[in-house]
Amino acid sequence: MSRILAFAASLAAIAAPLAASAQNLAVTNATLAKGDGSEPVEGATVLVQAGKVVAAGVGVAVPAGVETVDGTGKWVTPGIFAAVSDMGLWDVQAVGDSNDLSADKSPFNASLDVVPALNPANEHIAVSREGGVTRASVTPFPGNAIFAGQGALIDLGADAGLVDKPRAFQFVVLGEGGAREAGGSRMSAHVTLRNALREAKALAGASASAERASDALLTHADAMALAPVLSGEQALYVHVERASDIRAVLALKSEFPALKLVLIGASEGWMVANEIAASGVPVLTMPLRDLPEQFEVLGATQSNVGRMVQAGVKVGIGLFVGDNQPRRAAEQAGNLVALTKLPGATGLTWAQAFAAITSIPAEISGMGGKEGVLAPGAVGDVVIWDGDPLELSSAPEAVYIDGVKQPFDSHQARLRERYKDLDRTYLPKAYSW
């Protein structure tokens, strides 16, 4: 038996990827942005040991034997948190076999779990990692119902251990999108949502052998999946844009007080910012949407984020889907800083904007204090930049996740190296592998 166990263990070791061990690291003499909303400081040190941040600030002592990186002229920050992304779910959007974004023909909706579809080898993950993104939330999208299913929190480390927290939230779409999925009207979408929550509540309170009502519309699996939403154990992400739709979502709390709501999109959030702030419901949104491309976003403005923050709403930058790649988060945050210089516009300070792509989306996602910040006890996600991370001309020079230095070897990076040399002596060029 011992030989069998030993043989099985050896097979497991061969099959499993070799996990890189966390290293002790100190970045010294750098400009430090902690990600917690505080202003950057110069001449600072970040110390990471055993995959965790031990200290970050000026005057930090570096223990003997710790690998030291001289950060003179560089910036050191926590990794970017890409909230509500589609990383790992598709390779080519137009090729159905490589696309797991939604399940159009599935009999299930709320019970769908994004985890089995996630691909750690997905190129979008590698490219995002090279852009300074270290953590993300990944969501499925609606197929034939207002419920898309359950999203997960992931890290972007170059290993198979992708998922940090499965079934972290439930995603539902209302507004124009929800109306289409529910039969053509917002009225139907709201009835569908409330009825689903009531079915889940009834099922949660029934015995295992009890029969369900004859007019139950959800599958048993979908109703069961909504039970954590009702108890507040699982967040309910609701995609709405129009001000009136936002009010309708906030009103759900009157019937289901335990709901842990998060507004997704909220392009007209500035119009009801005081109501959102009073409810305590946070927002994850695309910051630069300002075109009236749909009736539900006629009030869209780039000042949306700044005005909501000014009213006291907790707002993080998110919705990194399709062509809105996660590595563009820093660029979008930088645009919010630039808005402060435009007459009549409302933007964010540098510190506020950087927090909107680090600590705030991490906190909204349920990982506050542990991700998106450089503070004692936080995960050792460290990015060293060659300049101000919110400037277009800046780029990461090194990325560490849980204290492990990450490779810069995406398909995109290999193509860059392939075509830097235009020597045509040997054609066609090919990769070494």
Secondary structure, DSSP 4 states (H G I P E B T S, - for coil): -HHHHHHHHHHHHHHSPPPPPP--EEEEEEEE--SSSPPPEEEEEEEEETTEEEEEETTPPPPTT-EEEE-TT-EEEEPEEEEEE-TTSBS-TT-GGGB-S--TT-S-STT-BSGGG--TT-HHHHHHHHTTEEEEEE----SSSSEEEEEEEEE--SSS--EEEEEEEEEEE-HHHHHHHTTS-HHHHHHHHHHHHHHHHHHHTS-TTPPPPTT--S-HHHHHHTHHHHHTSSEEEEEE-SHHHHHHHHTHHHH-TT--EEEEE-TTGGGGHHHHHHHT--EEE-TT-----SGGGTT--TTHHHHHHHHT--EEEEEE-TTS-GGGHHHHHHHHHHHTTSTT-----HHHHHHTTTHHHHHHTT-TTTSSS-STTSB--EEEESS-TTSTT--EEEEEETTEEPP---HHHHHHHHHH----SS-S-----
